[in-house]
Amino acid sequence: MAAPEAERPARKQVPRPIVDEAPVDKANYNIWHHKPNDRRKAEPKKAAAHRCRPARDSGCTRGSESGASFCCIDFARGICAAGPSCNYLHRVPTTAVRRPLSPTPEARAAPAGLSSRAVQRAG
């Protein structure tokens, strides 16, 4: 039985791409946390405007047809405007599709029983 996302095209989650607006007070803004540095003026938390609903939004994309191995970050945030023309996967990642990381070139070159440092010293 094929996965449900392979049968239908992915849904566009928003009509056009969402771009974060630049803050007004650039001198007092933390670009890593996307909030002002002054914690006394912190705004109360509010619900997200967009949400990913995998049962409704997941589906076949250009990335799934071309063999992409990464999921779309905008899909996960609920803001992917590409839909079926997205170059990434629009599905929930599973442990079955995870691939182990390939070893570094030094680790592949080390003969059995020798560490990569011993190979570097000898070479």
C-alpha positions as CSV (number, residue, x, y, z in Angstrom):
1,M,0.0,0.0,0.0
2,A,1.4,3.4,-1.0
3,A,1.7,6.3,1.4
4,P,-1.2,8.7,1.2
5,E,1.1,11.6,0.3
6,A,2.3,9.8,-2.8
7,E,-1.2,9.7,-4.2
8,R,-2.2,13.4,-4.0
9,P,-0.3,16.6,-4.6
10,A,0.8,18.7,-1.7
11,R,-1.5,21.6,-0.7
12,K,-0.3,25.2,-0.7
13,Q,-0.4,26.3,2.9
14,V,-0.4,30.1,2.1
15,P,-1.2,32.0,-1.1
16,R,2.1,33.8,-1.2
17,P,5.5,33.5,0.6
18,I,5.6,35.1,4.1
19,V,8.5,37.4,4.8
20,D,9.4,38.6,8.2
21,E,9.4,42.4,8.5
22,A,12.5,44.1,9.8
23,P,12.1,45.5,13.3
24,V,11.7,49.2,13.8
25,D,14.4,49.5,16.6
26,K,17.4,47.8,15.0
27,A,19.8,48.9,17.7
28,N,17.9,47.0,20.4
29,Y,16.9,43.9,18.5
30,N,18.3,40.4,18.9
31,I,18.5,38.9,15.4
32,W,19.1,35.3,16.8
33,H,16.0,35.2,18.9
34,H,13.8,37.6,16.8
35,K,12.8,39.7,19.7
36,P,13.9,42.9,21.5
37,N,16.8,42.8,23.9
38,D,14.9,44.6,26.6
39,R,13.1,41.8,28.6
40,R,11.1,44.2,30.7
41,K,9.0,45.1,27.7
42,A,8.4,41.5,26.7
43,E,5.1,40.9,24.9
44,P,2.8,38.1,26.1
45,K,2.9,34.9,24.1
46,K,0.4,34.6,21.3
47,A,-0.8,31.7,19.2
48,A,0.9,31.1,15.9
49,A,-0.8,32.5,12.8
50,H,0.0,29.4,10.7
51,R,0.2,25.8,11.6
52,C,1.2,22.6,9.8
53,R,-1.6,20.0,9.6
54,P,0.1,16.9,8.1
55,A,-3.1,15.0,7.4
56,R,-4.3,17.9,5.2
57,D,-1.1,19.5,4.0
58,S,1.3,16.6,3.2
59,G,1.5,15.2,-0.3
60,C,3.6,14.6,-3.4
61,T,6.0,17.4,-4.4
62,R,8.7,18.0,-7.0
63,G,11.2,17.0,-4.3
64,S,9.6,13.7,-3.6
65,E,9.5,12.9,-7.3
66,S,13.2,13.8,-7.7
67,G,14.4,11.9,-4.6
68,A,14.9,14.8,-2.2
69,S,16.0,13.7,1.3
70,F,15.1,16.8,3.3
71,C,11.7,18.0,4.6
72,C,10.6,21.5,3.8
73,I,11.1,23.9,6.8
74,D,8.3,26.1,5.5
75,F,6.0,23.1,5.4
76,A,6.8,22.4,9.0
77,R,6.0,26.0,9.9
78,G,2.8,25.9,7.9
79,I,3.9,28.6,5.5
80,C,5.0,26.8,2.3
81,A,3.6,28.7,-0.7
82,A,5.1,26.3,-3.3
83,G,2.9,23.3,-2.6
84,P,3.4,20.6,-5.3
85,S,6.2,22.6,-7.0
86,C,8.3,22.6,-3.8
87,N,11.8,21.1,-4.1
88,Y,11.6,19.5,-0.7
89,L,9.5,16.8,1.0
90,H,6.1,17.6,2.4
91,R,5.6,14.9,5.0
92,V,6.3,14.0,8.6
93,P,9.8,12.5,8.9
94,T,9.9,9.0,10.2
95,T,12.8,6.9,11.6
96,A,12.5,4.5,8.7
97,V,13.7,7.1,6.2
98,R,16.6,8.4,8.3
99,R,20.0,7.6,6.9
100,P,23.1,7.4,9.1
101,L,25.7,10.2,8.5
102,S,28.6,9.1,6.4
103,P,32.0,9.0,8.2
104,T,34.5,11.8,7.6
105,P,37.2,11.2,4.9
106,E,39.8,10.7,7.6
107,A,37.8,8.0,9.3
108,R,37.2,6.2,6.0
109,A,41.0,6.2,5.2
110,A,42.1,4.8,8.6
111,P,42.9,1.1,8.4
112,A,41.3,-1.3,10.9
113,G,42.9,-1.0,14.4
114,L,44.4,2.5,13.8
115,S,42.8,5.8,14.7
116,S,42.6,8.6,12.2
117,R,45.2,10.6,14.3
118,A,47.7,7.7,13.9
119,V,47.2,7.8,10.1
120,Q,47.7,11.6,10.1
121,R,50.9,11.3,12.0
122,A,52.2,8.5,9.8
123,G,51.3,10.4,6.6
